[in-house]
């Protein structure tokens, strides 16, 4: 997906603390004790003849031998210390790069999910309109059971519409939370620029057709048997609950989504860009993808409109 990416945090931004390498004093003491054992006999061998000379030579050799041994140890420890510090710093940078790459992939997946959800919204409304079309036919033919089955099918389609609105809101919040205070080349969340389908006309048809069934004695008797049955829509306890409250829940979902999009958009307006590409350039690169997605939405809306016209035609007849 283009070259969208999140830049790794700098060492300062990540609050990097260099490795605090300490000298192992127990090892130093061991070297100090061990070095006279090696150097003392050498001094003893080159000392004066006799016990006194050998003893003096031993001590001189032991004392003089400590210094080169400690120097060698210091050089070894210094090299080891620098190597460990550099490895620690390198590993830390690798973790920052890996975190930025993982975050970038997550955000790209979020964009793809958003585009798919936007494609689904008009399809859900078209599906609901199709069920309402069948319900009208069932009403005219006095097919009591199938009528309410199609009403339930329309309610499920509206429920999926509401769930996708919620998913867009969650996706928007997650998208902008992850981009907060990060240098990046990502565009605005796609839903910011999207044209959302209006469910109002389909919802009105839904309410009107349900009312037709509820005010007909024979259809109403079947409704009384079905209204309390459970329905597989999150947030609704029964078919009656869904029929009564779907419109309000969808309106509320739209308002919550718009609030999340505005909040996220404003937060990115003040965010720091990486400078590799401006936000406007990033949006332009994805404009073709948005246009294609909007074209699919418009086609689905056209199908929805045709379905509503067919419903009205059936009712008039």
N, C-alpha and C positions, 0 to 999 in steps of 0.2 A: 504494500500500500504506500506508493510514493516513497519518500524518504523521511516520513514522520518518525521522530525519535525524541526520547528524553535524554538530555545530557547527564552524564554522571556527576554526582556531587563533587565539588573540590574538597581537598583535604581540610580546608578551613571550614567549609559548610558542614562537613561530616564530623567536625570537632575531633580531628585526628590527634591522638596522643602518642608520641614516639615511644618505642619500647624502652623501658627503663632497665637496662642491663646492669646488674650488680656483680661485683667481683666475689667469687667464692673464697672467702677468707680461710675456710678450713683447708681448701686445696693449697692456698698460699703457705700456710703453716706446714703442711705436709712437704711442700717443696723446700722450705727453709730447713726442716729437720733432715730431709733426705740428702740435700746437697753436701753437707759436711762429711757424710758417710762416704761419698764418692771422691770428694776433693781432699779430705784429710790424709788418707794413705799416700796420695801423690806427694803432698807436702812433706810427709814423713820420710819418703824415699829420697828427697833431695835436700833434707836437713843435714846438720852437722853430725859427725860421728858421735856415737854414744847415746845413752838414753835421753839425756837432757836435750841434745840437738834434735833427736827424732821427735821428742814430744813437742818442742817448739815448732818444728817443721809441720807437724800434724795440725797444730792450731792455726798456723799461718795458712796452710793449705785449705783448712776448713773455712776460715774467714774470707779469704780471697775467693774461694770457689762459690760462695753464696751469691755474689754479685752477678756473675755471668749467668748463673742458673736462673736467678730472678729476672734478669733481662730477657732471657729466652722465654720464660713463662709469660712475662708482660707482653711480648710481641705476639705470642700465640693467642693469648686471651684477647688482645686488642683486635686482631684479625677476626677471631671468632665472634667477638661482640659486634663488629661492624657488619659482618655477614648476616648475623641474626637480625640486626636492626633493618638492614636492607630487605631481607626476606619478609620481615613483618610488614614493612611499608609496601612492598610489592603485592603481598597477599591482600592487604587492605584495599589497595587500588583495584585489584582484580575483583574483589567483592563489590566495590562501588560500580564497576563496569557491568558486572553480572546483574546487579540490582536494577540498573538503568535499562538494560536490555530486557529483562523480565517485565519491568513496568511498561516499556514501550509495546511489547507484544500484548500485554493485557489491555492497554488502551486501544490498540488496533482491533482487537477482538470485540471490545465494547462498541467501537464504531460500526463494525459489521453487524453486530446484534441490533444496534439502533436502526440501521437501514432495513434489516429484515422485519423488525417490528413495525416500522413505518409502512412497509409494503403490506403487512398483514391487516392493518386497521381498516382500509376500505374493503378488503376481502371479507372481513367479519361482518361488516354492514351489508354487503351484497348477499352473504349467506343468510343473514337474518331476514332480508327482504325476500329471499327465495322461500324460506319457511312460511312467511306471512302470505305469500302468493298461494302456496298450497293450502294454508289454513282458510283462505277465502273460498277456494274451491270446495274444501270440505264443508264449510258452513252452508254454501248453496246446495250441496248434495246431502245435507243432513248426516254427515259422517262425524258423529259425536266424538268418539275416541280419537281418531286421527287428527281431528281439529285441535284438541288440546295437546296431542303429541307434537304437532308442528309449532304450537305456541311455546312449548317447552324447548324445542329446538332453536327457535328464535331467541329465547331467553338465554340459552347457553352461548349462542353466538355473541349476544350483547355482553355476557359475562366475560368471554375471552377478549372482547374489545376493551373492557374495563381492566382486565389483568394486564394487557399489553400497555395501556396507559400507565399503570403502576410500574411496570418493568422499565418503561422509558424514564420515569421519574427517578427510580433507583439507579438506573444507568447514568443519568445526568449527574446525580449527586456523587456517585463513585468516580466519574470521569473528572469532574472539577476538583474533587478532593485530592486525587492522585496528582493532578497538575499544579496544585497549590505550591507556590514558592519554588517551582522547578523551572530550569531553563529547558525549552523544548521547541519543536517545530510543528506541533499538532494544531489542527484547525479548531474552530468552535465545534461543539457537539452538534451532529447533523440535525437533530430535532429543532435546533434554534432556527434554522432556515426552512424547515419543512412546512408544507401546507397541509393542515390536518382536515380529514373529511368531517363534515358536519353530520352527526347522528340524529339531529333534531327531527327531520322529516320521517325517518324510519321509526324512531321512537314514538312519534305521534300516531303513525299507522299501527304500531304495536298496541298502544293503549286503546285506540279506537276498536281494533278487531277483538281484543280481549273483552272490551265492554260489550260488544255485540254478543259474544258467547255468554257473558254473565247475565245479560238481560233476557236471554231466551231460556224458557223453563227447562227444556230438554237438555240443552247444552250446559245450563247452570247445574243440573243434577249431577252431571259427570264432573264438573268443576269442583263441587263439594267433596267428591271422592278423591280428587287429585291435589287439591290446594295445599294440603298439609304434608304431602310426600316430600322426601328429601330431594335436593337437586345438587348436582355436582358443580357448583359455582362457589368459589371462595368468598366467604363473608355473608352468605345467604343460607338460612336454615331450612327454607322450604320454597316450593314453587310460588306460593302466595307472597312470600317475602320478596322474592326476586321480581315478580310482576309489579308489586307495589313500590319498590324502592330502586329499581335499576336506573331509572332516569336521574334520580337525585345522585346516586353513586357515580354515575358517569360524569355528570356536571361537576361534581366535587373532584373527581379524578383529573378532569381537564384543568380546573383551577390550581390544583396542587402541582401538576406538571408545569404549567406556565410560570408559577412562582419559582419552582426549582430552576427552570431554564433561565429566567431573568437573573436570579441570584448568581448562577454559575457564569453567565455571560459577563456580568459586571465584575466578577472576581478575576476573570481572565483579562479584562481590559487593563487592569493594573499590574498584571503579572510580568515577570521579566522574561523576555524572549532570548533565545540562544544567539540570535543575530545571523544565523546561517541563512534563514529565509524568514521574511516577515510574515505575520499572520495573514495579511491580505493575499500574499503570494501562495501561501499554503491553501487558503480557501479556494483560490482560483484553480489550483491544480485538481481539486476534487469537484469542481462545479459540474463537469460532465457527468460524473457519477450521480450527483444530486439530480441533475436534469433527467437522467434516465429513470431514476427512482420515482420522481414526480410524474413522469409520463405514465408509469405503471399505475400510480395512484389515480391519475385522471381517468385511465381506462376502466379501473375498477369502479370509480364513481359513476362513470357513464353506464356501466352494467347495472349498478344499483338504481339509477334513475329509471332505466328501462323496466326493471323489476317492479318498481313502485307504480309506473304507468300501467303495467299489466294488472297489478292488484286493483287499481281504480277501475280499469276496464271490466274486470270480472265482477266487481261489486255493482257497477251500473247495470250490468246484464242480469 
